[in-house]
Amino acid sequence: MLDFFMQLSLFTAKAFIILLVALLLLSGIIAIISRSKIKAYGRLQIKNLNEKYQDTKEELLREISSKKSFKQFLKTIKKEKKTKSKSAEKSKNIYVLNFNGDIKASGVTNLREEITGILSIATTKDEVVVRLESPGGLVNAYGLAASQLLRIREKNIPLTVIIDKMAASGGYLMACVANKILAAPFSIIGSIGVIVQLPNFHRLLKEKHIDFEQHTAGEFKRTITLFGHNTQEAREKLQQEIEEVHQLFKQLIMQYRPQVDMHKVATGEHWLGQQALDLQLVDALQTSDTYLLEKNQTANLYEICFQTKKTLGSRLTAAANLLQSLFIYR
């Protein structure tokens, strides 16, 4: 009898798996057929932050206020909405972007789409706020990210960058192009420098009698290497390249923040928000929450986020991983 129930359970599990696979295949076929009706790369998601703040307020008042006072609050809100709908005045729009940077500045892929969307409708009366968090990373990647923010300034649309936690190295490279930089008191700012570091296994390979060959055309096609013998000439050439990148970094900061004393700040050090304010690396100490809550009274706040469309392959992989997790023996 026990064996019968075990066989029945096994059969049921197999049937369930087959059914799920069939459903996944069917959804894939439907997606392929209808893909012409779906945007290929992704779409912008817009969140009204004014409504979010209002909903939060209502939820709190619902819990802590008496029924009478809460009803009065709702009546007041309804009256205010009617008044606003009759008014012909239009307050400015503030478009809020979030950039969380990794070493490759991967977020620039979405950032460029978000900025393109904003620039298609924004006017010089509006404002773009970027909540920026990044420890820095690759020079070319963060250079591109800074160039994306420059597109906003070139259209004469006010650009505000707010740093709640960190904008160091490449992160500050992005931030410095803004019209205004705000930072939380204990955020980390600066690190205006360039670093290259890598191990060298040449002596280990030599000890193990392993030869390493590298062939190049061009005297400085490669400077220092992981496995070969690094010459003093190669080290000097690499140092020259690092200094050139550092100089370009400083020039960008001087162009958009001429008030900064470059001799004091371009040492590779980082500072907390209050120190950064004293050095004029930022314009004021304020968190993004405080800033946006203040603007909530006078402007329409829209948080913009570009969501990349998931491919069929990635959805099938996610489904397969889910199936696997369901049938792990515990």
N, C-alpha and C positions, 0 to 999 in steps of 0.2 A: 504493500500500500504506500509506504514511504517513497519507494522508487517511482511509483506512478505519479505522485505529486511533484517529485523532482523533475521528471520528464515533462509534465504539464507546464511547470514554471519555466523550464528551458524553452519549450515551444512558444510560450506566450512572449517571452523576452525576444526571441528571434523574430516573431511576427511583428512585434512593436518596432524593432529596428528596421525591418523591411518597409513598414508603413511610413516611418519617418524619412527614410531615404527616398521613397517614392514621392513624398510630399515636397522634399527639397528639390528633387529633379524637376517636378512640375512647376515649382515656383521659379526655378532657374529658366525654364523654357518660356514661362510667361514674361519674365523680366527681359529676356532676349527679344521676344516679339514686340514688346512695348517700349523698348529702349529709345526708340526714335521720339517718343513723347516725353522722355525724361531728360533733364539737363545732364550732359555728359560728365561734367567735372565736379559739380556741387552747386550749392546755393547759399545766398546770404540769409542768415537768421537775424531778425530784428526783435529786440525786447524793449518794451516801453518801461523805463525805470521809474517814471513818475507813477505809473500804475502799480508797480512793485512796492514803492514806498507807501502808497496809499493803502494797498492791501495789508501791508504789515501793520500800519497804524490801526486799521479797522479791526484786525484780529486781536490786537492787544486791548483796544478799548472794549471789544465785545466781552473779554474775559474779566477785565478789572472794573468796568463801569456798571452802574445800575442800569436796569432796562430803560428807565425813563431818560436818563442822560444819554444813553447810546442811541435811542430813537431820535432825540433832539440833534445829536451829531449827524445822523444819517440825513435828516431833513436839511440841515445846514449844507451838507455836501451836495445834495440834490439841487439846492437853490444856487449854489456856486457854479455847478455844471451848466445850469440853464443860463446864468448870466454870461458865462464864458462863451456859450454857443451863440448868443446874440451879439457878442462883441466882434467887431471886424478886425481888431488888432491881432497881429501874429507875433508871438514872442520868438526869439531866436532858437535854433535847434543846436543841441550839443550831441555830437556823435562820439560814443565811447568805445575805444578799442582796447583789447587786452593782449599784451605781448609777453609771453613767458619764454625766455631765450635759453637754449642749450648751447653746447659748444659749436654746433653747426648752424646756429640761428635758423633752425628748421621752420620756425613760425613765420618766416618771411614769405613762404609760399602762400599762406592764407592772408598775411598782411597786405600783400600787393593786390589781392582780389578785393579786400575790404576797402582799401583806399580808392581803388578804381571805382567802386560802387558809390562811395561818398562823394568823390569829385564830380560825379555825373549829376548831382543834385544840390550840393552845398553851395552857399554864397559867402561873400566876405563878411556878412553879418553873423554867420554861424561860427561854431568852434569845434575843433576836434581834440578830444582828450585821450591820451594814451596812457594806460596803466602799465608801466614797464617794469619787468623783473628780469634781470640777467646778470650772470657773473662774467660774461664775455666769452670769447671763443675765436674762431677763425676770422682773420682780417677781411678776406674777400666777402665772406658771408655777412658780417656785420656792416661792412661798407655798403653792400646792397640794401640792407635793412635801413640804414641811415638815408640812403638815396630815396627810398620809398617815402620816408617822412618828409624829405625835402620837396616832394611833389605837392604836398599840402601847402608848404610855405610859398612855393612858386605861384600858387593860385591866390596868394594873399588871404588865406583862411587862417585865423588864429590857431596856433598849435600849442597845446599844453601837455607836458609830460609829467606824470606823477609817479614817484618812486616810493613804494611802501616798504620794501625790504632791501633791494640791492640793484644798483646800476653801475657795474664796474667794468673797466677796460672797454670792450666792444659795446657793452650796455651803455656806458657813458658816451661813447662815440655816437650812438643813436640819440641819446637824450640831449646832447649839446646843440642840436639843430633846432630845438623848440624855441618858440617865442618866450615861453615861461616854463621854468622847472620848479616843481614842488617836491618836497621830500619829507618823509616821516622823521622825527627827531633821532631815531636810532637806526635809520637805514644806512647802508654802506655805499659810499659814493667815491668815484675816482679811479684809482689804479690806472693812471694815464701812462702806460708803458707798453712794451712789446717783449714777449718772452718766447724763446725756442729752446726746448730741452728734449734730449733723447739719449738712450744708453748706447754704448759702443762695445761690441762683442769681439773686437779684433784680437785682443790678447788671449781670450778664451779659445777662439778658433785656432790661433797659432799654437797654443799649448796642446790642442788636440790634433795638430797636424792637418788642419782643414784649410784649404786655400779658398780665397774669395776673389773673384774677378768681376770687374766692372768696366765697361767700355762706353765712352761718351764721345760725341763730336761737339766741340766747343769747350773752351778752357774752363768755364765755370758752369757747365751743364749741371754738375752736381758739386756741392761744396763738402759738407760733412756727411758721413754715412753711418749706418748702423754696424756694418760688418767689416768695412775696409779701414786702412790706416788713415787717420785724419791729419793733414798737414797744417802747419801754422798759417800758410798762405790761404788754405780753405777756410780756416777759422776767422781770419781777418776779413775775408770776403763776405762770410755770413754776417759778421758783426756790422759791416758796412750796409748790408741789406736791411738789417734790423733797425739801424739808425735812420735809414731813409723812410721806412714805414712809420717810425716814431715821429719823424719830422712832419710827415703828412697828417698824422693824427693831431699834432699840435696846431698845425695850420688851420685845420677844420675848426678846432675849438676857438682859435683866435678870430676866425672869420665871423662866428656866430655869438661868441661871448668875449668881446674885446676887453671887457672889464677885468678879466681874470689875469692874475700875475702868473705867467706860464713858468717862470723860474721856480716858483713855490710848489706848483701843483703837478708838473710833468715829471715827477721823480719816481713814478710807479707805486707810490703810497696810496692808501685808501683812508677815507675819513668817515666819521659818523655825521649824521645830518646837520647837527649844530655846527660842527667844525666846517663842514662843506659850505654852510651859509656864510660863515665868517670869511671863507676863501672865495666867496661869490661863485662857487660852482653851481649853486642852486639859488632860487630867488626868494623862497619862503619855506617855512616848516609847516606842513599840513598833510594829512593823510587824504587818500582818494575818497574815503567815505565822507569825511567832513566837507570836502570841496563839492562833491556831487550833491550832497544833501542841501547845501546852501543854494546851489544852482537850481535845485528842484523847485524852488519858489518862483523863479523868474524865466525858466527856459524849459523846452521840451527835451527830455533826455532819452536818447536811443542807443542802446548797446548793440553793436554790430559784430557779428561773428560769421565767418565763412566756414561752412561745413562741407568737407570733401565727400563726394558720393562714394559709398563703399562699392567695390567691384563685386561681381558675382563670386569670383574666386575667394575673396576675403570673407564673404558671408557664408560660403560653404565650409571654409576652414573653421570659422567660429562655431558653426553648427556641429561640425565633426568633433571639435574640442568639447562642446557641451555634451554630446552623446557619450564621449569617452569618460567624461567626469561622472556621468550618471551610472555607468556600469563598472566603476572601479570597486573592487572587493574591499570591504571595510572589516 
